[in-house]
Amino acid sequence: MNIFYLLIGVSLLAALIFLGAFIWAVRSGQFDDNETPSMRVLFDDDDVEQTSDKEEENNKK
């Protein structure tokens, strides 16, 4: 039964370590993406054209 207490303690310690690493990564800017938003303009977006075509057809009716 004592092994369960040890396993619970070790798993809580591991969870706290991973939580600390995640918080550190967020605060240090690991998930900031400054390049992609400026590149979105360069990609064609076919979904917008299809949506506008469908809206035009619905407006004609």
HTML snippet that shows the backbone in 3Dmol.js (N, CA, C, O; Angstrom):
<script src="https://3Dmol.org/build/3Dmol-min.js"></script>
<div id="view" style="width:600px;height:400px;position:relative"></div>
<script>
const pdb = `
ATOM      1  N   MET A   1       0.823  -1.199   0.000  1.00  0.00           N
ATOM      2  CA  MET A   1       0.000   0.000   0.000  1.00  0.00           C
ATOM      3  C   MET A   1       0.866   1.261   0.000  1.00  0.00           C
ATOM      4  O   MET A   1       0.460   2.298  -0.524  1.00  0.00           O
ATOM      5  N   ASN A   2       2.059   1.166   0.590  1.00  0.00           N
ATOM      6  CA  ASN A   2       2.937   2.332   0.629  1.00  0.00           C
ATOM      7  C   ASN A   2       3.421   2.716  -0.756  1.00  0.00           C
ATOM      8  O   ASN A   2       3.747   3.879  -0.995  1.00  0.00           O
ATOM      9  N   ILE A   3       3.474   1.767  -1.665  1.00  0.00           N
ATOM     10  CA  ILE A   3       3.925   2.074  -3.023  1.00  0.00           C
ATOM     11  C   ILE A   3       2.954   3.014  -3.732  1.00  0.00           C
ATOM     12  O   ILE A   3       3.365   3.810  -4.575  1.00  0.00           O
ATOM     13  N   PHE A   4       1.660   2.923  -3.390  1.00  0.00           N
ATOM     14  CA  PHE A   4       0.677   3.832  -3.990  1.00  0.00           C
ATOM     15  C   PHE A   4       0.968   5.280  -3.605  1.00  0.00           C
ATOM     16  O   PHE A   4       0.854   6.177  -4.441  1.00  0.00           O
ATOM     17  N   TYR A   5       1.339   5.513  -2.355  1.00  0.00           N
ATOM     18  CA  TYR A   5       1.677   6.869  -1.921  1.00  0.00           C
ATOM     19  C   TYR A   5       2.899   7.381  -2.669  1.00  0.00           C
ATOM     20  O   TYR A   5       2.957   8.548  -3.055  1.00  0.00           O
ATOM     21  N   LEU A   6       3.861   6.514  -2.869  1.00  0.00           N
ATOM     22  CA  LEU A   6       5.054   6.897  -3.621  1.00  0.00           C
ATOM     23  C   LEU A   6       4.702   7.214  -5.072  1.00  0.00           C
ATOM     24  O   LEU A   6       5.171   8.215  -5.615  1.00  0.00           O
ATOM     25  N   LEU A   7       3.888   6.379  -5.704  1.00  0.00           N
ATOM     26  CA  LEU A   7       3.504   6.610  -7.098  1.00  0.00           C
ATOM     27  C   LEU A   7       2.685   7.882  -7.257  1.00  0.00           C
ATOM     28  O   LEU A   7       2.865   8.610  -8.233  1.00  0.00           O
ATOM     29  N   ILE A   8       1.797   8.160  -6.324  1.00  0.00           N
ATOM     30  CA  ILE A   8       1.004   9.389  -6.387  1.00  0.00           C
ATOM     31  C   ILE A   8       1.915  10.602  -6.243  1.00  0.00           C
ATOM     32  O   ILE A   8       1.758  11.588  -6.963  1.00  0.00           O
ATOM     33  N   GLY A   9       2.852  10.534  -5.331  1.00  0.00           N
ATOM     34  CA  GLY A   9       3.786  11.646  -5.142  1.00  0.00           C
ATOM     35  C   GLY A   9       4.652  11.879  -6.368  1.00  0.00           C
ATOM     36  O   GLY A   9       4.850  13.021  -6.783  1.00  0.00           O
ATOM     37  N   VAL A  10       5.169  10.804  -6.948  1.00  0.00           N
ATOM     38  CA  VAL A  10       6.010  10.940  -8.136  1.00  0.00           C
ATOM     39  C   VAL A  10       5.200  11.477  -9.315  1.00  0.00           C
ATOM     40  O   VAL A  10       5.699  12.307 -10.076  1.00  0.00           O
ATOM     41  N   SER A  11       3.966  11.020  -9.476  1.00  0.00           N
ATOM     42  CA  SER A  11       3.152  11.501 -10.601  1.00  0.00           C
ATOM     43  C   SER A  11       2.778  12.970 -10.418  1.00  0.00           C
ATOM     44  O   SER A  11       2.743  13.719 -11.394  1.00  0.00           O
ATOM     45  N   LEU A  12       2.499  13.394  -9.192  1.00  0.00           N
ATOM     46  CA  LEU A  12       2.218  14.808  -8.960  1.00  0.00           C
ATOM     47  C   LEU A  12       3.457  15.665  -9.215  1.00  0.00           C
ATOM     48  O   LEU A  12       3.348  16.761  -9.764  1.00  0.00           O
ATOM     49  N   LEU A  13       4.605  15.185  -8.830  1.00  0.00           N
ATOM     50  CA  LEU A  13       5.845  15.903  -9.092  1.00  0.00           C
ATOM     51  C   LEU A  13       6.089  16.037 -10.597  1.00  0.00           C
ATOM     52  O   LEU A  13       6.458  17.108 -11.077  1.00  0.00           O
ATOM     53  N   ALA A  14       5.884  14.952 -11.330  1.00  0.00           N
ATOM     54  CA  ALA A  14       6.063  14.990 -12.785  1.00  0.00           C
ATOM     55  C   ALA A  14       5.063  15.958 -13.429  1.00  0.00           C
ATOM     56  O   ALA A  14       5.417  16.693 -14.350  1.00  0.00           O
ATOM     57  N   ALA A  15       3.822  15.958 -12.948  1.00  0.00           N
ATOM     58  CA  ALA A  15       2.814  16.870 -13.493  1.00  0.00           C
ATOM     59  C   ALA A  15       3.202  18.319 -13.231  1.00  0.00           C
ATOM     60  O   ALA A  15       3.036  19.168 -14.106  1.00  0.00           O
ATOM     61  N   LEU A  16       3.712  18.612 -12.052  1.00  0.00           N
ATOM     62  CA  LEU A  16       4.131  19.980 -11.738  1.00  0.00           C
ATOM     63  C   LEU A  16       5.323  20.405 -12.583  1.00  0.00           C
ATOM     64  O   LEU A  16       5.417  21.566 -12.979  1.00  0.00           O
ATOM     65  N   ILE A  17       6.226  19.489 -12.859  1.00  0.00           N
ATOM     66  CA  ILE A  17       7.372  19.807 -13.712  1.00  0.00           C
ATOM     67  C   ILE A  17       6.906  20.140 -15.138  1.00  0.00           C
ATOM     68  O   ILE A  17       7.369  21.111 -15.736  1.00  0.00           O
ATOM     69  N   PHE A  18       5.993  19.331 -15.671  1.00  0.00           N
ATOM     70  CA  PHE A  18       5.485  19.605 -17.024  1.00  0.00           C
ATOM     71  C   PHE A  18       4.673  20.896 -17.058  1.00  0.00           C
ATOM     72  O   PHE A  18       4.742  21.636 -18.039  1.00  0.00           O
ATOM     73  N   LEU A  19       3.916  21.176 -16.018  1.00  0.00           N
ATOM     74  CA  LEU A  19       3.164  22.433 -15.960  1.00  0.00           C
ATOM     75  C   LEU A  19       4.122  23.616 -15.912  1.00  0.00           C
ATOM     76  O   LEU A  19       3.904  24.617 -16.595  1.00  0.00           O
ATOM     77  N   GLY A  20       5.171  23.512 -15.119  1.00  0.00           N
ATOM     78  CA  GLY A  20       6.164  24.584 -15.050  1.00  0.00           C
ATOM     79  C   GLY A  20       6.859  24.794 -16.382  1.00  0.00           C
ATOM     80  O   GLY A  20       7.099  25.934 -16.779  1.00  0.00           O
ATOM     81  N   ALA A  21       7.190  23.706 -17.084  1.00  0.00           N
ATOM     82  CA  ALA A  21       7.831  23.820 -18.397  1.00  0.00           C
ATOM     83  C   ALA A  21       6.895  24.479 -19.404  1.00  0.00           C
ATOM     84  O   ALA A  21       7.335  25.278 -20.231  1.00  0.00           O
ATOM     85  N   PHE A  22       5.615  24.150 -19.340  1.00  0.00           N
ATOM     86  CA  PHE A  22       4.642  24.753 -20.256  1.00  0.00           C
ATOM     87  C   PHE A  22       4.498  26.246 -19.980  1.00  0.00           C
ATOM     88  O   PHE A  22       4.493  27.052 -20.911  1.00  0.00           O
ATOM     89  N   ILE A  23       4.382  26.614 -18.722  1.00  0.00           N
ATOM     90  CA  ILE A  23       4.254  28.033 -18.372  1.00  0.00           C
ATOM     91  C   ILE A  23       5.503  28.794 -18.791  1.00  0.00           C
ATOM     92  O   ILE A  23       5.401  29.907 -19.307  1.00  0.00           O
ATOM     93  N   TRP A  24       6.681  28.210 -18.577  1.00  0.00           N
ATOM     94  CA  TRP A  24       7.924  28.857 -19.005  1.00  0.00           C
ATOM     95  C   TRP A  24       7.938  29.059 -20.517  1.00  0.00           C
ATOM     96  O   TRP A  24       8.343  30.117 -20.998  1.00  0.00           O
ATOM     97  N   ALA A  25       7.498  28.050 -21.265  1.00  0.00           N
ATOM     98  CA  ALA A  25       7.499  28.149 -22.724  1.00  0.00           C
ATOM     99  C   ALA A  25       6.552  29.240 -23.206  1.00  0.00           C
ATOM    100  O   ALA A  25       6.876  29.967 -24.145  1.00  0.00           O
ATOM    101  N   VAL A  26       5.393  29.362 -22.578  1.00  0.00           N
ATOM    102  CA  VAL A  26       4.435  30.388 -22.988  1.00  0.00           C
ATOM    103  C   VAL A  26       4.980  31.775 -22.677  1.00  0.00           C
ATOM    104  O   VAL A  26       4.876  32.683 -23.501  1.00  0.00           O
ATOM    105  N   ARG A  27       5.555  31.940 -21.500  1.00  0.00           N
ATOM    106  CA  ARG A  27       6.065  33.259 -21.109  1.00  0.00           C
ATOM    107  C   ARG A  27       7.305  33.667 -21.895  1.00  0.00           C
ATOM    108  O   ARG A  27       7.553  34.858 -22.085  1.00  0.00           O
ATOM    109  N   SER A  28       8.083  32.695 -22.352  1.00  0.00           N
ATOM    110  CA  SER A  28       9.297  33.040 -23.088  1.00  0.00           C
ATOM    111  C   SER A  28       9.030  33.241 -24.578  1.00  0.00           C
ATOM    112  O   SER A  28       9.948  33.565 -25.332  1.00  0.00           O
ATOM    113  N   GLY A  29       7.774  33.052 -25.011  1.00  0.00           N
ATOM    114  CA  GLY A  29       7.411  33.342 -26.397  1.00  0.00           C
ATOM    115  C   GLY A  29       7.613  32.195 -27.349  1.00  0.00           C
ATOM    116  O   GLY A  29       7.734  32.415 -28.554  1.00  0.00           O
ATOM    117  N   GLN A  30       7.653  30.981 -26.853  1.00  0.00           N
ATOM    118  CA  GLN A  30       7.851  29.828 -27.719  1.00  0.00           C
ATOM    119  C   GLN A  30       6.689  29.614 -28.682  1.00  0.00           C
ATOM    120  O   GLN A  30       6.866  29.007 -29.738  1.00  0.00           O
ATOM    121  N   PHE A  31       5.503  30.106 -28.331  1.00  0.00           N
ATOM    122  CA  PHE A  31       4.327  29.871 -29.160  1.00  0.00           C
ATOM    123  C   PHE A  31       3.919  31.098 -29.955  1.00  0.00           C
ATOM    124  O   PHE A  31       2.871  31.089 -30.600  1.00  0.00           O
ATOM    125  N   ASP A  32       4.719  32.149 -29.926  1.00  0.00           N
ATOM    126  CA  ASP A  32       4.429  33.338 -30.713  1.00  0.00           C
ATOM    127  C   ASP A  32       4.821  33.083 -32.157  1.00  0.00           C
ATOM    128  O   ASP A  32       5.897  32.553 -32.434  1.00  0.00           O
ATOM    129  N   ASP A  33       3.958  33.456 -33.060  1.00  0.00           N
ATOM    130  CA  ASP A  33       4.225  33.277 -34.481  1.00  0.00           C
ATOM    131  C   ASP A  33       4.031  34.623 -35.167  1.00  0.00           C
ATOM    132  O   ASP A  33       2.904  35.037 -35.437  1.00  0.00           O
ATOM    133  N   ASN A  34       5.113  35.284 -35.438  1.00  0.00           N
ATOM    134  CA  ASN A  34       5.041  36.605 -36.053  1.00  0.00           C
ATOM    135  C   ASN A  34       5.130  36.560 -37.566  1.00  0.00           C
ATOM    136  O   ASN A  34       4.875  37.567 -38.226  1.00  0.00           O
ATOM    137  N   GLU A  35       5.484  35.423 -38.126  1.00  0.00           N
ATOM    138  CA  GLU A  35       5.717  35.340 -39.554  1.00  0.00           C
ATOM    139  C   GLU A  35       4.476  34.922 -40.345  1.00  0.00           C
ATOM    140  O   GLU A  35       4.218  35.469 -41.417  1.00  0.00           O
ATOM    141  N   THR A  36       3.726  33.983 -39.843  1.00  0.00           N
ATOM    142  CA  THR A  36       2.610  33.417 -40.596  1.00  0.00           C
ATOM    143  C   THR A  36       1.509  34.433 -40.927  1.00  0.00           C
ATOM    144  O   THR A  36       1.027  34.421 -42.060  1.00  0.00           O
ATOM    145  N   PRO A  37       1.084  35.309 -40.010  1.00  0.00           N
ATOM    146  CA  PRO A  37       0.013  36.243 -40.382  1.00  0.00           C
ATOM    147  C   PRO A  37       0.359  37.110 -41.587  1.00  0.00           C
ATOM    148  O   PRO A  37      -0.520  37.416 -42.393  1.00  0.00           O
ATOM    149  N   SER A  38       1.613  37.511 -41.727  1.00  0.00           N
ATOM    150  CA  SER A  38       1.971  38.339 -42.881  1.00  0.00           C
ATOM    151  C   SER A  38       2.042  37.527 -44.164  1.00  0.00           C
ATOM    152  O   SER A  38       1.956  38.090 -45.255  1.00  0.00           O
ATOM    153  N   MET A  39       2.198  36.217 -44.053  1.00  0.00           N
ATOM    154  CA  MET A  39       2.280  35.366 -45.237  1.00  0.00           C
ATOM    155  C   MET A  39       0.909  34.883 -45.703  1.00  0.00           C
ATOM    156  O   MET A  39       0.784  34.374 -46.817  1.00  0.00           O
ATOM    157  N   ARG A  40      -0.104  35.032 -44.882  1.00  0.00           N
ATOM    158  CA  ARG A  40      -1.449  34.582 -45.267  1.00  0.00           C
ATOM    159  C   ARG A  40      -1.986  35.339 -46.470  1.00  0.00           C
ATOM    160  O   ARG A  40      -2.803  34.812 -47.224  1.00  0.00           O
ATOM    161  N   VAL A  41      -1.537  36.553 -46.649  1.00  0.00           N
ATOM    162  CA  VAL A  41      -1.984  37.360 -47.779  1.00  0.00           C
ATOM    163  C   VAL A  41      -1.551  36.721 -49.098  1.00  0.00           C
ATOM    164  O   VAL A  41      -2.222  36.885 -50.117  1.00  0.00           O
ATOM    165  N   LEU A  42      -0.453  36.006 -49.083  1.00  0.00           N
ATOM    166  CA  LEU A  42       0.094  35.433 -50.306  1.00  0.00           C
ATOM    167  C   LEU A  42      -0.631  34.177 -50.765  1.00  0.00           C
ATOM    168  O   LEU A  42      -0.516  33.794 -51.929  1.00  0.00           O
ATOM    169  N   PHE A  43      -1.368  33.537 -49.885  1.00  0.00           N
ATOM    170  CA  PHE A  43      -2.049  32.290 -50.236  1.00  0.00           C
ATOM    171  C   PHE A  43      -3.439  32.579 -50.795  1.00  0.00           C
ATOM    172  O   PHE A  43      -4.159  33.443 -50.294  1.00  0.00           O
ATOM    173  N   ASP A  44      -3.800  31.846 -51.837  1.00  0.00           N
ATOM    174  CA  ASP A  44      -5.141  31.975 -52.388  1.00  0.00           C
ATOM    175  C   ASP A  44      -6.120  31.274 -51.467  1.00  0.00           C
ATOM    176  O   ASP A  44      -5.840  30.206 -50.925  1.00  0.00           O
ATOM    177  N   ASP A  45      -7.262  31.893 -51.307  1.00  0.00           N
ATOM    178  CA  ASP A  45      -8.284  31.319 -50.444  1.00  0.00           C
ATOM    179  C   ASP A  45      -9.500  30.995 -51.303  1.00  0.00           C
ATOM    180  O   ASP A  45     -10.348  31.857 -51.534  1.00  0.00           O
ATOM    181  N   ASP A  46      -9.587  29.761 -51.773  1.00  0.00           N
ATOM    182  CA  ASP A  46     -10.668  29.360 -52.664  1.00  0.00           C
ATOM    183  C   ASP A  46     -12.011  29.319 -51.953  1.00  0.00           C
ATOM    184  O   ASP A  46     -13.048  29.512 -52.588  1.00  0.00           O
ATOM    185  N   ASP A  47     -12.012  29.073 -50.660  1.00  0.00           N
ATOM    186  CA  ASP A  47     -13.271  28.984 -49.920  1.00  0.00           C
ATOM    187  C   ASP A  47     -14.028  30.304 -49.958  1.00  0.00           C
ATOM    188  O   ASP A  47     -15.258  30.303 -50.021  1.00  0.00           O
ATOM    189  N   VAL A  48     -13.326  31.418 -49.921  1.00  0.00           N
ATOM    190  CA  VAL A  48     -13.977  32.721 -49.934  1.00  0.00           C
ATOM    191  C   VAL A  48     -14.649  32.948 -51.279  1.00  0.00           C
ATOM    192  O   VAL A  48     -15.760  33.477 -51.332  1.00  0.00           O
ATOM    193  N   GLU A  49     -13.998  32.559 -52.357  1.00  0.00           N
ATOM    194  CA  GLU A  49     -14.578  32.746 -53.681  1.00  0.00           C
ATOM    195  C   GLU A  49     -15.820  31.885 -53.859  1.00  0.00           C
ATOM    196  O   GLU A  49     -16.815  32.343 -54.421  1.00  0.00           O
ATOM    197  N   GLN A  50     -15.775  30.655 -53.391  1.00  0.00           N
ATOM    198  CA  GLN A  50     -16.931  29.775 -53.515  1.00  0.00           C
ATOM    199  C   GLN A  50     -18.089  30.298 -52.680  1.00  0.00           C
ATOM    200  O   GLN A  50     -19.242  30.235 -53.105  1.00  0.00           O
ATOM    201  N   THR A  51     -17.787  30.815 -51.494  1.00  0.00           N
ATOM    202  CA  THR A  51     -18.837  31.354 -50.641  1.00  0.00           C
ATOM    203  C   THR A  51     -19.474  32.572 -51.292  1.00  0.00           C
ATOM    204  O   THR A  51     -20.696  32.716 -51.258  1.00  0.00           O
ATOM    205  N   SER A  52     -18.673  33.454 -51.886  1.00  0.00           N
ATOM    206  CA  SER A  52     -19.226  34.648 -52.517  1.00  0.00           C
ATOM    207  C   SER A  52     -20.057  34.266 -53.743  1.00  0.00           C
ATOM    208  O   SER A  52     -21.064  34.918 -54.019  1.00  0.00           O
ATOM    209  N   ASP A  53     -19.661  33.221 -54.488  1.00  0.00           N
ATOM    210  CA  ASP A  53     -20.443  32.763 -55.627  1.00  0.00           C
ATOM    211  C   ASP A  53     -21.799  32.239 -55.171  1.00  0.00           C
ATOM    212  O   ASP A  53     -22.816  32.519 -55.806  1.00  0.00           O
ATOM    213  N   LYS A  54     -21.822  31.495 -54.097  1.00  0.00           N
ATOM    214  CA  LYS A  54     -23.084  30.962 -53.579  1.00  0.00           C
ATOM    215  C   LYS A  54     -23.979  32.075 -53.093  1.00  0.00           C
ATOM    216  O   LYS A  54     -25.194  32.025 -53.283  1.00  0.00           O
ATOM    217  N   GLU A  55     -23.383  33.100 -52.456  1.00  0.00           N
ATOM    218  CA  GLU A  55     -24.179  34.235 -51.995  1.00  0.00           C
ATOM    219  C   GLU A  55     -24.792  34.994 -53.168  1.00  0.00           C
ATOM    220  O   GLU A  55     -25.935  35.447 -53.092  1.00  0.00           O
ATOM    221  N   GLU A  56     -24.024  35.132 -54.259  1.00  0.00           N
ATOM    222  CA  GLU A  56     -24.551  35.810 -55.437  1.00  0.00           C
ATOM    223  C   GLU A  56     -25.703  35.046 -56.038  1.00  0.00           C
ATOM    224  O   GLU A  56     -26.685  35.652 -56.467  1.00  0.00           O
ATOM    225  N   GLU A  57     -25.611  33.715 -56.082  1.00  0.00           N
ATOM    226  CA  GLU A  57     -26.694  32.907 -56.616  1.00  0.00           C
ATOM    227  C   GLU A  57     -27.936  33.031 -55.759  1.00  0.00           C
ATOM    228  O   GLU A  57     -29.049  33.106 -56.279  1.00  0.00           O
ATOM    229  N   ASN A  58     -27.752  33.053 -54.446  1.00  0.00           N
ATOM    230  CA  ASN A  58     -28.894  33.189 -53.542  1.00  0.00           C
ATOM    231  C   ASN A  58     -29.523  34.580 -53.672  1.00  0.00           C
ATOM    232  O   ASN A  58     -30.740  34.712 -53.537  1.00  0.00           O
ATOM    233  N   ASN A  59     -28.739  35.599 -53.926  1.00  0.00           N
ATOM    234  CA  ASN A  59     -29.282  36.951 -54.073  1.00  0.00           C
ATOM    235  C   ASN A  59     -30.062  37.099 -55.374  1.00  0.00           C
ATOM    236  O   ASN A  59     -31.008  37.883 -55.439  1.00  0.00           O
ATOM    237  N   LYS A  60     -29.673  36.346 -56.422  1.00  0.00           N
ATOM    238  CA  LYS A  60     -30.381  36.409 -57.700  1.00  0.00           C
ATOM    239  C   LYS A  60     -31.776  35.829 -57.604  1.00  0.00           C
ATOM    240  O   LYS A  60     -32.689  36.263 -58.307  1.00  0.00           O
ATOM    241  N   LYS A  61     -31.939  34.846 -56.731  1.00  0.00           N
ATOM    242  CA  LYS A  61     -33.248  34.174 -56.602  1.00  0.00           C
ATOM    243  C   LYS A  61     -34.166  35.029 -55.844  1.00  0.00           C
ATOM    244  O   LYS A  61     -35.317  34.654 -55.622  1.00  0.00           O
TER     245      LYS A  61
END
`;
const viewer = $3Dmol.createViewer("view");
viewer.addModel(pdb, "pdb");
viewer.setStyle({}, {cartoon: {color: "spectrum"}});
viewer.zoomTo();
viewer.render();
</script>
